[in-house]
Amino acid sequence: MTDGLSRHPQGELAQLLVVRSLRVKRAAREILTGIDLEVARGEVCMLMGASGSGKTTILRTVAALQAFDGGSIQVGNFRLGPGSLPRESKLGPLRRSVGMVFQAHALFEHLTAVENVMLAPVHALGWTRERAEHVARELLRSLEVEHRADALPRQLSGGEAQRVAIARALAPGPALLLMDEPTSALDQTRRAGLGAVIRELARAGRALLIATHDTEFARRYADRTVALENGITV
Amino acid sequence: MHRKTSGEAGLTQSLLRVIILTLTVLVAVSVYACVPSSPESTALRWGGDAEGGAPFVEADAADPSIVRGFDVEIAEMIAAGLDRKPQFVQVGWASIEQSVERGDFEMGMSGIEDRPELRARLAVTIPYFEFYETLAVRTADSARFRTLASLKGRKVGTLGATMAYDILLDESKRAGLIPVSYDDDVHPYTDLVEGRVDAVLLDNIIAERSLRRRVGSFYIQPTPVATGQYVAVLAQRDSSLRDSANVILRTAMVDGSLERVFKSWNVWDSRQIAYFANQIAAAQLPQSTQRAQPRDRSVSAYLPALFRAAGVTLVLSFLAMTLAVLLGIGVAAGRVYGHPVLRPLLTIYVEVVRGTPLLLQLFVIYYGLSGIVRLPAFLAAVLGLGLNYAAYEAEIYRSALNAISPLQLEAGRTLGLSEFKILRLIRGPQALRIALAPMTNDFVALLKDSSLVSVITVIELTKQTSIYATNIGSWVIPGMLCATVYLAMSLPLSQLARVIERRWSVA
């Protein structure tokens, strides 16, 4: 299994995520008009821009939830091209190396927090329930929500739900973590807590691509910011 | 207090006016329809069932308001004797006695059998025709099944709530045959020919008529099983009208006009001559009404049959619902995930089933398909109800599947789960929670709709109740007992639906 790392021919550390000339059209309108973007392992890259500038669209194309019309997306050794999305069975390597935290968390409403985190390890990776539960509880502990492990999503606060969603995305061990507007529902204290988590993940070697319009948050926690306006990087 | 705007108030007022007007018209129409015609009115309203057909009452194919038959001619004879104009009212055969009591018409006729319990609650005329309960068997069995006693363990069909059915019930205890009750007198004979029943016990007139329709397809045993008489029925308050009708009937027996009517319909035979002679001779004697020992009509005698029938209803409903749920899941999954060719086919199935009456579907499955596959009645009932409810279940599941946010499915995809696993682990379980309450409601509805399967000879709770009600001549106690049993079965389910709704609606 690829770990998402590869050496560039020149010998320098290659970027984990490489986006080239990404174009997305919706109806007649171009939402993204040639985006270039790289994120390296251990790096926190934040996509900045007003709502509607295309931040979420970039995350969705990288997560192979949405097709694109031009350019390419490379995650480790896996390359996505323009046109309709490949069959889900062909997306295995990408799914294992990219995790996503949705703005609305999208926790599975019928499962408890720990069951949400265990779902992918057990059913996508084939781990035993014991191993999956151990890892899930460890993740929840590191994110300081272990005490809410057996609560249902509707019983969690916004901040707790977000941490569970992060744990769920991290459970299969992705090299790249995508986050969509993670600060939108958080107060100042929670925001600082999230910032600390993000820095810790990067320190542990993960690449993070985060869409946000929170300039203060980006200034404090991003290694690099990419500003988007009308579908292009500025 | 919240004040309405003038526009709102105007709308409410005109709505109110429309509702009041509609209600007034409805009440007026129903009062007019229900008022019993007074004896002074020139028309003699008499009720019969044209579905019974010739020679009793048969509707003209071109104009169903024109009826023919010996019952029609006798009604006309009575009306003429009273110097009134006959006016026919169509009513289902099984409802004639109740309708005449209610006052929908003054006199009911359509091959109505004289029975002791009939005389207990209605004004009954003298019998005007004697018939025989005859046994019809397949030609090949004519030597084997000569009597009811020879039909041990065999199915014998007849019309429900008749003297023949009572005879079969008695014989089921004595000879161990299996009575099969029908709602009409045509299907017992088609089922006899097709082998679903081994014999049919019915009036000789009906048996001979059926034999003429399908010559040589079965055999009528020459020895009658029992004798019965046809009478006209009136409400007890109309007993003086009944007495006048009796005078007219006796006169017609004496002067030969009744004989001419029966001859013209080919039902006159030597036995009628003796019967008429007896009737005229007995005219002066007090009438002996007790020709048969009255059956035990008490509630306790009825309870075992009631509980058996409730068991049939319950088992039938459970099996049909299981089929409906399994098939419904398949159809819903097919409509959401299926191949573009499959989807419209499933849509057609759902729309056809939901757009046609369940009663029709049951007839088609049991009788319509009998040329291709001869389903046992109970299986046909389970299939009919199951296939029907599957369409409704499929719609519930489909909308429940579509109610799950696409974000939940995308979250599943980013975690590397296959589409099938997303359905099984994420979409399905959440959809089930949405579907459970409407599903439980549907089960309650199915429990009640299962009463329709009596049209294909399955005796369930409602049919058993209607047989009992006909026997004792009242719906009060049977109706209350039946309602109690239905409620005992459906209330816990409704309660369950409410609990489920409460538990899972807090999303």
Interface residues (C-beta under 8 A of the other chain):
Chain A: A63 A64 L65 E88 S89 L91 G92 R95 R96 V98 G99 M100 F102 A104 A106 L107 F108 E109 H110 L119 A120 H123 A124 L125 R154 R168 A169 P172
Chain B: S405 L407 Q408 E410 A411 G412 R413 T414 L415 G416 L417 S418 E419 K421 L425 I426 P429 Q430 R433 V506 A507
